[in-house]
Amino acid sequence: MAPDGNNKDHIQVLRNKAEHWASSIQACHTNKDEIWNAMHHTIPYSICYSLPAVTLTKAQCRHIVAPIFKIGLPRAGVPATIPREIRYGPLGMGGLGFRDPYIHMGVSQIESLISNTWKQNPTGKLMDIALDDLVMELGLLHPLHPQTLKLGLQYATTDSWIKHVMQFMLDHQITIQTNTNWIMPQRVNDITLMDAATNMITHVPTLQSMNKVRMLLNVVWMSDIATADGTLGETIKIPYQESVDMAT
């Protein structure tokens, strides 16, 4: 894994592993049943083993396993052009029962999040910190509610493992209970800046710009930028270089 979090080398290693398996299958003299069993019980476990730790897209997962199905399916007596819905569908419903690496990655990440945060082991504590960071970046009163999360993840510019997991849950309509301490208002009838912004603005680049400034100023609530009596805005001085950087 790269220090900056990119998955390029990881994807290449898995792709090379799939290509090596495919070339070996193409050159061997095994029968259809042995190829079928190999596609279900050997290479998918090798490919999926490391996926819970990374954040791959559906297209990247398909790119990794493409050689396996291109070579393996015809050798197993199945057309390589068979639709993915049938390829990954359960055997009991007429599918081929192959493991979808993207679904495996997302489900295993959710399982890891639930089990580790519940146990409160070192990994769980790190996940709690990641959840808290995401909540602070979203800056919303109910940050993990599906309706607010859908827009919030679009303007949250920090790509992370926890953001990837939340996006997967949102896409597949999955909700879980977490131990995250939500941000609570310090004044009666106070509202977060991003709640106010999202109620009026749906243009994602504008929300991203507003959120970057908000995080730079370390403010969350409307009262954070107002005077004590709530009638005037409070002047917050930003260093010149940082203001230039934001404008740029």
N, C-alpha and C positions, 0 to 999 in steps of 0.2 A: 504494500500500500504506500502511496506517495505521501510525503509530508503535507502537501497542500490539499490532500483529499481526493485528487482525481483518480479515476479507475482505469486509465489507459493500459497500464502494464498488466493489471489484473485481468482485464478483458482479453488481452493478447495471449496470456498464459492459458486461459480456459479455452480460447479458440484453437490454439495450437494443440491442446490436449484432445479436443474434439476432432481436429483434422488428422491427428496421429491415429486415433481410434478408427476413424472412417477408412483411412488408407490400409490399416491392418485388416479390417473386415473385408475390404474389397479384394485383398490379395489372398485371403484364406479360403479354405475349401469346406467350411462348415455348412450344415443344412439350415433350412429356414427356421426350424424350431430353436436351434441354438442361437441364431441371429436375433430372433424375437426375444428370447430370454436375456441375451446380452444387452439389448436396448432397454429392457425394463429393470434389470437388476445389477448392472455393472457401471456403465458410463454415466447414467443419470446421477448416481450417488457421488461419483467423482466430480462431476460438474457442480452439483448443488451444495457440496460440503461447505464451501467458503462463502456462499451467497448471503447468509444472514449478516455478515460483517460489512457488506458493501452496499452501494446505492446505485443500482443499474436500472436503466429504463427498459420498457418492454421490447423496444427495437434492439437494444444491445443484447438482451437475453436471446432473442431470436437469431441474431447474428452469430452468437456463440454456438448454438446447437444446430445451425443450418447444415453443416457437413454430416452430422450424425443421421439426420433424416434423409438427406439427399442420397446417401450411399446405403444406409441401413434399411430403409423402408423397401426399396426394390429387392434387396437381398432377402428380406423376410416375406416377400410375396405380396407387398402392399404398394400401390402407386405412390410415388413421392409427391404428387400434386393433391393428395387428399386434404380436404379443408382442416384447418387447425381445430375447429370445434369438434370434429370427429377424432382427430389425433389425440387431443387432450381430454376427450370425454370419458366418463366412467365406462368400464366394460359392461356393467349391468344395464346401461342405457344405450348400448350400441356403439360406444366409442372404443378407441384402441387402448385407453388407460395409460398413456405415457405421461410422465411428470412434466408439468409446465414450470420451467425454472423461475419465471417471473412470479407466478402465484406462490411457488414454494418459498421464494425469498421473502415476499411480503408476509405470508402467514407465519413463517418461522421468526421473523423479526417481531411481530406482535406477540407471539408466544414468549419470546425472550424478554420483551418489555414487561409483560404481566408477571412472569415468574420471578424475575430478578428484583423488580421493585417491591414485590410482595415479601420476598425473603430479606430485603434490605442488606444484601451482600455488597461488596465493593462495586461490582458492576451495576447493581441496582441503584446505588447512591450516585454513580456517575450519570445514569439515565435520569434520575430525579433532577440533577443539576441541569442536564440538557433540556428537560421539560420546562424548568424554571426560566432558562434562557430564552426558549421559544415564546413562553408566555410574556416575558418582558419585551421581547421584540415585537410581538403582535400588538401589545399595548391595549388590549380589549378587556372589558369587564368579564365577559364569558368567552375566553379565547378558544376553547376547544368545542364549543357548540357548533354543529355542522354548518349552520347558516352563516355564522361569523367566520368560521375556519376557512370556508371556501374562498372568500375574498381575502382573508388575512394571509393565507399562504402565498397568494399572488404578489402581495407587496412586501413580504418578508424576503429580504435579499440574501440572507445568510443560508447557504446550502449546508445541510447537515443530515446526519443519520436520522435524528428524531423528526425533522421536517419531512424526510422521505417516507417514514413510517406513517405519519399523520396524513400525508397525501394519499398513500395507498388505502388507508382506512376510509378516507373521505370518498375516494373513487369507488370503493366496493361497499359503501354504506355500513361500515363497521364502527361500533362505538364501544369504548371501554371506560372503566372507572379508574382514575389515578389518584395518587396521594398528593398531587401538586397543590401548593398553597397559592390560591388565586390572589391577585392584587385586590385590595379592599379600599374603598374610598375613605379619606380622612375627614371629609366634611359631608353634611347632609345634602342630598340632591346633587352631589358632584358627579361629573361624567368624565370619562377618559377622552383625551384629545383624538385618538384614533376612532373611537365610537362616534364622536361628533363628525369627524371627517368622512367616515364611511357612510354616514346617514345622508350626506350631501354630495359626495363624489364617488363615482364608480370608475373613473379613469385610472388604471393601475399605475402608469408612470408617475402621475401626479401624487398618488398615495405613497409611492416608493420615495419620492423626493421629500415629502412631508415627514415620513417616518424616519428617514436618515437624519434630518434636522432635529427631530424630537429626541432620538437616541443620543445625538451629539450633545444636546443640552441636558440630558438625564432628567427629562420630565415625562410624566405619564398622565396626570390629571389636569383638568382645566384650571383648577385652583393653583397648580404649580406655576402658572404663568400669569396669575392675577394678584392684585394687591389683597391685603387682609380683608378689606370691606367688600371685595368682589366687584367694585365699580370700575376699576381701571386695569389695563394690562400692565404687567411688570416688565421693565426693561432688563433684558438679559444680554450681557456683553459677550460677544464671541471673538476670540483672538483673530487678528486680521488674516493670518495665513489659512486658518481653518475656514474662514468665510470665503476666501478665494477658492479653496479646494471645493467647497460645496457648490459655489457658483459654476465652477468648471465642470 
